[in-house]
Amino acid sequence: MAEKKRILILGGGYGGVWAGKILEKRFRKRADVEITLVDKKPFHTLMTELHEVAGWRADPESVQVSFKKIFGAKRISCIVDTIGSVDFEAKVAHGGKKDYEFDYIVVGTGAQPEFFGTPGVEQNSFTLWSFDDAMRIRHHIEDIFEKAVEETDAEKRKRMLTFVVAGAGFTGMEMVGELLDHRDAMCRKYYLDPKEVTVMDIEALPSILPILPEDLRAKAMKYLEKRNCVLKINAPIVGAESGKVLLKDGSSVETDTFIWTCGVSSSKFGASLGLPVGKRNRIEADAEMKSPKYPFAYVVGDNSGYIFNEKPLAQIVETCHFTAETAAKNIIADIEGGERHTFKPNYHGFMVSLGSHYGVANAMNMKTKGFFALFFKHFVNMWYLFNIAGFNQVWEYVKHEFLDIKDKRSFVGGFFSHKVRSYWPLLLRMWLGLAWLFEGINKIGEGWLAYASGSKSSWMFSKGVVQAGVKAVADATSAATAAAAPAAADATSAATAAVGTAATSAATAVAGAATAAPDATSAATAAAGTAATAVAGAAKNAFHDVWNFSAPILDPNGGVVLWFKHTFMDGIFSHLSYQVFQPMVVFTEMIIGLIFLGGFFTWWGAAVSIVMCLVFTLNGMFMWSQLWYFFAAILMLGGLGRSFGLDYWSVPAFKRWWNGTRFARHWHFYADDPTK
Ligand SMILES: Cc1cc2nc3c(=O)[nH]c(=O)nc-3n(C[C@H](O)[C@H](O)[C@H](O)COP(=O)(O)OP(=O)(O)OC[C@H]3O[C@@H](n4cnc5c(N)ncnc54)[C@H](O)[C@@H]3O)c2cc1C
């Protein structure tokens, strides 16, 4: 067997996960290639949504996508460990738990905030560049509001209720947007006048969001001002002290919440690995994303120091994908040979949310604002999640962003977020169960299971056996046969007598004909002329019939139709109606009834009853007064069996079993979150 090739991916961020996906897909069937991804967290962090967690829009789990979920049954080992150092000469990475030997390594350990040496900032600010950072801000905000309402010293209270974000790039602006939204909710909760709370952004440059065109910047600025955000542009920060931000013009802002988003550099850890490093800790890489020192070491995402068109790469998600794709394809080329790849970006633009109700976007050659910009942003997020973890993760996103939100903090408002406690519809569930059960029992009484009493379901179109009943028709057929027998005997003897008479008169006629032969010749000549005319007419009709295909096939009394009716509709299909369809309807109705009564796999019962209602309606079998079955079943889809029903136990057990199946893990076809 060929020697094993070991690929180690260091960091499961946007770059590491993307590279892992490409490599796994390629080497899935090769037992001689081993892929390992190591991250210090058990989940992939959706960094682009951190501000939502920090600002209490979304739950912490909304930005965590478990590696188990992403890689499921794929041939890639995901290990939770913190790598401390890498020995590139010996090709081994040293983790806290164990060492990892490799032949190829992909370094994607992300970025960290850059303070540019500004005195006191690192010690006195919050940052927003990791899940832990977001949680720190989240807890602090809740805490500071709680303390501020109790504070009687006006100066201290003002400082506590002043929230300062430094930097007006997309991270800073998105954080400001969340603070503005959350301010309103907090003021309601703590009986505060919103005028008491200040949300401020401080930016050294003359404008916010320099990555966007002028008109979109102006729109964003107008929106923020309308929401009473204090924007200080052209205001470089020169330092910070406890509770104070110092500006270049000599002024200062007193605050207990100072969030620094002004700069980013590649992670210090990445820079400490021993690979050549350029500006802001970025690891040097060529166009193939290889380190110039070790051709088996690849660098992706925010770590990559590749200089493209004389500029460093933007530290954004799309860069992660392009660098990861380049690195992964070149590792494939290293192992399998073939074409090598160089970095080819195809950037689509930027989308920035300013809270949950407004955003600006310059993407795919379109400038949008408000609803459409947010729609774009959500769509792109869902597209990404679908690619890494399938529809299940998209559904999780929908839940976190639209269905489970609080304080109407979604661009579709709170229309989808209100929930009904599942004990309210308990009696409706029972009633619906009884209705279905009685429906089935009544059908038995009506003869739906009685083979002899004919079709109750009007399922077949034939007017033969099905409508009349199989046994009834069989009886009628034998009665008709018995009645026809004597008549047939009479008819036969009558026919024999008639044939004898006809033969005698024919012989007499032949004798006469011999005598009349000369006359016949001239008569024949005349007849020939008439016959020729008749043949021409007949030929014309025959030609017409040749082209009239429909008559022999579709004539209701024609041979083909009768054969089809008797063979299939009154024959084979009639048994389907009796022996399959009707009993199936009866038992399904009774089972649905029991499902709702017992609250056992209620979702499935609801889904089947919705289908039944639709089929019955289309068939004309449903009564107007039964339409409520349909609407009630929609309500039952909400997992109502878990309240005073067996689903309390059965659903978690089923999910555990299902989420462990290879099928679910391979196709990301999980029931709910498999990590819960
Ligand atoms: C608030 C915010 C908003 C943003 N918004 C956008 C946006 O709208 N659009 C956009 O394109 N970009 C946005 N970005 C930038 C984008 O998130 C980054 O470019 C991207 O996360 C970089 O991906 P990465 O794979 O290089 O690193 P990361 O995603 O940071 O992943 C690095 C991984 O390495 C792991 N790791 C680090 N050190 C070790 C170690 N020693 N051992 C084991 N594991 C380790 C970490 O746990 C982490 O999982 C935003 C960033 C932030 C913070």
The ligand as an SDF file (V2000), in Angstrom:
LIG
                    3D

 53 58  0  0  0  0  0  0  0  0999 V2000
  -17.8280   41.4720   14.0010 C   0  0  0  0  0  0  0  0  0  0  0  0
  -17.2860   41.0680   12.6730 C   0  0  0  0  0  0  0  0  0  0  0  0
  -18.0380   41.2690   11.5500 C   0  0  0  0  0  0  0  0  0  0  0  0
  -17.5520   40.8840   10.3070 C   0  0  0  0  0  0  0  0  0  0  0  0
  -18.3490   41.0670    9.2100 N   0  0  0  0  0  0  0  0  0  0  0  0
  -17.9120   40.6300    8.0260 C   0  0  0  0  0  0  0  0  0  0  0  0
  -18.7460   40.7430    6.8940 C   0  0  0  0  0  0  0  0  0  0  0  0
  -19.8710   41.2400    6.9750 O   0  0  0  0  0  0  0  0  0  0  0  0
  -18.2840   40.2510    5.7090 N   0  0  0  0  0  0  0  0  0  0  0  0
  -17.0540   39.6790    5.5960 C   0  0  0  0  0  0  0  0  0  0  0  0
  -16.7040   39.2460    4.5100 O   0  0  0  0  0  0  0  0  0  0  0  0
  -16.2280   39.5770    6.6500 N   0  0  0  0  0  0  0  0  0  0  0  0
  -16.6160   40.0370    7.8500 C   0  0  0  0  0  0  0  0  0  0  0  0
  -15.7790   39.9080    8.9360 N   0  0  0  0  0  0  0  0  0  0  0  0
  -14.4190   39.3570    8.7370 C   0  0  0  0  0  0  0  0  0  0  0  0
  -14.4160   37.8430    8.7090 C   0  0  0  0  0  0  0  0  0  0  0  0
  -15.1640   37.3770    9.7760 O   0  0  0  0  0  0  0  0  0  0  0  0
  -13.0020   37.2990    8.7560 C   0  0  0  0  0  0  0  0  0  0  0  0
  -12.3420   37.7290    7.6030 O   0  0  0  0  0  0  0  0  0  0  0  0
  -12.9780   35.7720    8.8330 C   0  0  0  0  0  0  0  0  0  0  0  0
  -13.5580   35.3410   10.0240 O   0  0  0  0  0  0  0  0  0  0  0  0
  -11.5440   35.2230    8.7590 C   0  0  0  0  0  0  0  0  0  0  0  0
  -11.6250   33.8160    8.6990 O   0  0  0  0  0  0  0  0  0  0  0  0
  -10.3700   32.8860    9.0930 P   0  0  0  0  0  0  0  0  0  0  0  0
  -10.6930   31.5130    8.6760 O   0  0  0  0  0  0  0  0  0  0  0  0
   -9.1220   33.4820    8.5880 O   0  0  0  0  0  0  0  0  0  0  0  0
  -10.3000   32.9800   10.6570 O   0  0  0  0  0  0  0  0  0  0  0  0
  -11.4020   32.7880   11.7500 P   0  0  0  0  0  0  0  0  0  0  0  0
  -12.7510   32.7620   11.1670 O   0  0  0  0  0  0  0  0  0  0  0  0
  -11.1280   33.8240   12.7800 O   0  0  0  0  0  0  0  0  0  0  0  0
  -11.0650   31.3570   12.3320 O   0  0  0  0  0  0  0  0  0  0  0  0
   -9.8620   31.0760   12.9990 C   0  0  0  0  0  0  0  0  0  0  0  0
  -10.0460   29.7680   13.7400 C   0  0  0  0  0  0  0  0  0  0  0  0
   -8.7950   29.3450   14.2490 O   0  0  0  0  0  0  0  0  0  0  0  0
   -8.9660   28.8330   15.5510 C   0  0  0  0  0  0  0  0  0  0  0  0
   -7.6920   28.9590   16.2540 N   0  0  0  0  0  0  0  0  0  0  0  0
   -6.9660   30.0650   16.4450 C   0  0  0  0  0  0  0  0  0  0  0  0
   -5.8460   29.7750   17.1090 N   0  0  0  0  0  0  0  0  0  0  0  0
   -5.8380   28.4550   17.3330 C   0  0  0  0  0  0  0  0  0  0  0  0
   -4.9440   27.5460   17.9780 C   0  0  0  0  0  0  0  0  0  0  0  0
   -3.8240   27.9810   18.5280 N   0  0  0  0  0  0  0  0  0  0  0  0
   -5.2710   26.2440   18.0420 N   0  0  0  0  0  0  0  0  0  0  0  0
   -6.4240   25.7910   17.4990 C   0  0  0  0  0  0  0  0  0  0  0  0
   -7.2850   26.6020   16.8710 N   0  0  0  0  0  0  0  0  0  0  0  0
   -7.0130   27.9130   16.7920 C   0  0  0  0  0  0  0  0  0  0  0  0
  -10.0770   29.6970   16.1390 C   0  0  0  0  0  0  0  0  0  0  0  0
  -10.7420   29.0580   17.1950 O   0  0  0  0  0  0  0  0  0  0  0  0
  -10.9610   29.9080   14.9340 C   0  0  0  0  0  0  0  0  0  0  0  0
  -11.9870   28.9410   14.8610 O   0  0  0  0  0  0  0  0  0  0  0  0
  -16.2470   40.2970   10.1980 C   0  0  0  0  0  0  0  0  0  0  0  0
  -15.4860   40.0820   11.3580 C   0  0  0  0  0  0  0  0  0  0  0  0
  -16.0090   40.4610   12.5800 C   0  0  0  0  0  0  0  0  0  0  0  0
  -15.1880   40.1970   13.7960 C   0  0  0  0  0  0  0  0  0  0  0  0
  1  2  1  0
  2  3  1  0
  2 52  2  0
  3  4  2  0
  4  5  1  0
  4 50  1  0
  5  6  2  0
  6  7  1  0
  6 13  1  0
  7  8  2  0
  7  9  1  0
  9 10  1  0
 10 11  2  0
 10 12  1  0
 12 13  2  0
 13 14  1  0
 14 15  1  0
 14 50  1  0
 15 16  1  0
 16 17  1  0
 16 18  1  0
 18 19  1  0
 18 20  1  0
 20 21  1  0
 20 22  1  0
 22 23  1  0
 23 24  1  0
 24 25  2  0
 24 26  1  0
 24 27  1  0
 27 28  1  0
 28 29  2  0
 28 30  1  0
 28 31  1  0
 31 32  1  0
 32 33  1  0
 33 34  1  0
 33 48  1  0
 34 35  1  0
 35 36  1  0
 35 46  1  0
 36 37  1  0
 36 45  1  0
 37 38  2  0
 38 39  1  0
 39 40  1  0
 39 45  2  0
 40 41  1  0
 40 42  2  0
 42 43  1  0
 43 44  2  0
 44 45  1  0
 46 47  1  0
 46 48  1  0
 48 49  1  0
 50 51  2  0
 51 52  1  0
 52 53  1  0
M  END
$$$$
